[in-house]
């Protein structure tokens, strides 16, 4: 089976690929177990692990936790991704969308503002169009709540 072959190669990149695949096909319990295993192996582990790969790991782990309804844990992992020293706009998008799902409009708006700021800093103003629309919706919902 493809999963078994992927699991046997225990690199962080392969764990990230496995977690993304689990999210894609809805195997979130398996993904959660694999995420926990990756944390045991790579947290404080090999110095060759790149911060960018750990950022992806925490972002995907947060996404899996969200799918399982483990919201506090999801936010903790996304925040960890943001603090890895490697810019993670994906974690910010996950935070914004989760707050939206939970009707936390003030926090959602804060996340969209952070996304817009990062995109503008990167010189990607066109890419910030959709986050601006989402920010306006969050502010509108916040005011009517």
QUISUL-V392079 format. One record per residue. RES is the residue in one small letter. PSI is psi in whole degrees, 0 to 359 (* if undefined). OMEGA is omega in degrees with one decimal (none if undefined). Layout:
BEGIN
res: [RES RES]
psi: [PSI PSI]
omega: [OMEGA OMEGA]
END
This chain:
BEGIN
res: [x x x x x x x x x x x x x x x x x x x x x x x x x x x x x x x x x x x x x x x x x x x x x x x x x x x x x x x x x x x x x x x x x x x x x x x x x x x x x x x x x x x x x x x x x x x x x x x x x x x x x x x x x x x x x x x x x x x x x x x x x x x x x x x x x x x x x x x x x x x x x x x x x]
psi: [143 322 315 318 319 319 329 338 94 68 158 322 318 324 318 319 319 315 319 319 318 318 318 323 5 20 61 326 315 318 320 316 318 323 314 320 316 321 317 321 317 343 121 15 226 130 345 354 126 141 326 323 323 325 315 317 311 325 312 320 319 318 320 316 319 313 331 1 15 68 315 318 321 311 322 317 319 319 324 320 320 336 13 358 8 123 128 92 334 318 322 318 317 318 312 313 327 317 322 313 325 2 33 76 326 313 323 313 319 318 317 321 318 320 313 315 313 316 319 321 327 358 26 59 324 321 339 357 308 314 326 319 318 322 315 319 318 318 318 314 323 318 328 354 *]
omega: [-177.5 -179.4 -177.6 180.0 179.3 -179.2 -176.1 177.5 -171.0 171.5 179.6 178.0 179.1 175.2 178.5 177.1 178.7 179.8 178.1 178.3 178.5 176.9 -176.0 -176.5 175.0 177.8 -171.1 176.9 177.1 178.1 179.8 178.1 179.2 177.1 178.4 177.9 179.2 177.7 179.0 -176.6 -166.6 178.3 -178.3 -175.3 -172.2 179.7 -179.4 -179.8 -179.2 176.5 179.3 178.6 176.7 176.6 178.3 179.5 -178.6 177.5 179.2 177.3 175.9 179.1 178.1 178.8 178.0 -179.7 -179.8 -179.9 178.8 -169.6 -179.7 179.0 178.3 -179.8 178.8 -179.5 178.1 178.4 176.0 177.2 -179.4 -177.1 -178.1 179.9 177.8 -174.7 -179.0 177.7 178.7 178.3 177.7 176.6 179.2 178.7 -178.7 -176.6 177.1 176.5 177.9 179.9 -178.2 -178.6 174.4 -168.3 178.0 179.5 176.9 -179.6 178.2 179.7 178.1 177.3 178.5 178.9 -179.6 179.3 -179.9 -179.7 178.3 176.8 179.4 -179.8 -176.1 -175.9 -179.5 179.8 -178.7 -178.3 -179.5 175.9 176.5 177.4 179.7 176.7 179.4 177.1 -179.7 178.9 178.9 179.0 178.8 -179.0 -178.1 -179.0 none]
END
